[in-house]
Amino acid sequence: MRHERCRICAQPIRPFMSLGRQPIGNAFLKSPADFAKEYFFELAPAHCAHCATFQIVEIPAPEQMFHDHYAYFATTASTVMTAHFARMAEEATARFLAGPDPFVVEIGSNDGITLRNFAHKGIRHLGVEPSANVAEAARANGVATLTAFFNPETARAIRAQHGPADLFIATNTMHHIEDTNGVAEGVAALLGPEGVMISEDPYLGDMIEIGAYDQIYAEHMYIWSITAMNNAFGRAGLEVFDVARNRHHGGCMRYHLGRKGVHAPTDAYREALAHENALGLHRPETFERFRADCERARARLTELVRDLRAKGKTVAGYGATAKSATILNWCGLSPDDIAYISDTTPAKQHSFAPGSHIPVVPPQRFAQDPPDFAVLFAWNHFAEIEAKEQAWRAKGGQWILPIKGVQVV
């Protein structure tokens, strides 16, 4: 569905660029027979001048993106992220769960990568995960999980059965949910009086600064900023009182929200908001510069890969991320340009990348048939992957980083 008005404040919006005809980023294809019936839409981002929300204007139906064969399993994606969420759970427990018999709810809980840290401590918890296959994986790991979309009705049902939530978590989730207003209303209905929501997502300021246009894809309906988060959740009586930045996923912001006036704003919050304003995330010209940066990166990557192939060099991809779909399809890269994409996720292996139809293979192929160059689509995990692929590097293998103007490393 294409929106001509902001999904948060209903003011008119228009795209400032188009990333062209795109598939759903995690819709990997099992057979060439599936190519003809593949779903595509126009990927076009807009920035609302009224409430500062960065959003894509055309949204596929949720059932096309989150379903019983969803291809992303958080626990298998990165050991670094597993440790990151364990630390987050530890910090949140110490800071916000001091009372008796606390209750934690997480939406978009995936395979339980975060909630299992609470489960192992015997803390009451509930995951709300719409994709049936990953929800089942969470339950198999001892994490109580409800297979559902989160909305005000779900929130009221959870509160009626379990009581108010002391902590509500949404990591890498709020950018996936079209009805943010409904989520905000649900959080307000579910949280206890002093309850806290922790939301962590890719940060708009980082995306703009490094030109990471691959953060924009079907499942990333929004890229959040502090200002936009305050405007969206403020409509339900919630506000951001603390933030913390990290470098995961190419740059994330962790937002702490509570009921207005309950939690005092921290110095970290005030400093980050001042930095955000200095970045110009409220000015149209900022997004025009971003568009130009992205177009230059697109031209550079396409030219580089095809020049290498013309010289007889082999090029593969590394990490069949949802983000890679945006790059591959906007750049028009195909199996003639990139021979295969190596990925560790079993659900993605022996399939074809959406839109580009490049084969996705297990890591053994990368070891047995090493390329001269590899486009690192999982560039946000560079340090972890670099350490793992030292043997390939020692033989002269080189990375192509598709962001920051495109770099060969």
GICORDA-V450708 format. One record per run of one state. SS is the DSSP state (alpha for helix, beta for strand, coil for the rest). FROM is the first residue (numbers start at 1). TO is the last residue. If there is no record, write none. Layout:
# GICORDA-V450708
ss=<SS | SS>
from=<FROM | FROM>
to=<TO | TO>
This chain:
# GICORDA-V450708
ss=<coil | beta | coil | beta | coil | beta | coil | beta | coil | beta | coil | beta | coil | alpha | coil | beta | coil | beta | coil | beta | coil | beta | coil | alpha | coil | alpha | coil | alpha | coil | beta | coil | alpha | coil | beta | coil | alpha | coil | beta | coil | alpha | coil | beta | coil | alpha | beta | alpha | coil | alpha | coil | beta | coil | alpha | coil | beta | coil | alpha | coil | beta | coil | alpha | coil | alpha | coil | beta | coil | alpha | coil | beta | coil | beta | coil | beta | coil | alpha | coil | beta | coil | alpha | coil | alpha | coil | beta | coil | beta | coil>
from=<1 | 2 | 3 | 5 | 6 | 12 | 13 | 15 | 16 | 21 | 23 | 29 | 30 | 32 | 38 | 41 | 43 | 45 | 48 | 54 | 57 | 58 | 59 | 62 | 66 | 74 | 78 | 79 | 97 | 103 | 108 | 115 | 120 | 124 | 129 | 132 | 141 | 145 | 147 | 152 | 163 | 165 | 172 | 180 | 191 | 204 | 211 | 213 | 216 | 222 | 225 | 226 | 235 | 238 | 247 | 248 | 251 | 252 | 260 | 267 | 280 | 284 | 311 | 315 | 319 | 322 | 332 | 341 | 343 | 351 | 353 | 359 | 362 | 363 | 369 | 373 | 377 | 379 | 389 | 390 | 395 | 398 | 402 | 407 | 409>
to=<1 | 2 | 4 | 5 | 11 | 12 | 14 | 15 | 20 | 22 | 28 | 29 | 31 | 37 | 40 | 42 | 44 | 47 | 53 | 56 | 57 | 58 | 61 | 65 | 73 | 77 | 78 | 96 | 102 | 107 | 114 | 119 | 123 | 128 | 131 | 140 | 144 | 146 | 151 | 162 | 164 | 171 | 179 | 190 | 203 | 210 | 212 | 215 | 221 | 224 | 225 | 234 | 237 | 246 | 247 | 250 | 251 | 259 | 266 | 279 | 283 | 310 | 314 | 318 | 321 | 331 | 340 | 342 | 350 | 352 | 358 | 361 | 362 | 368 | 372 | 376 | 378 | 388 | 389 | 394 | 397 | 401 | 406 | 408 | 409>
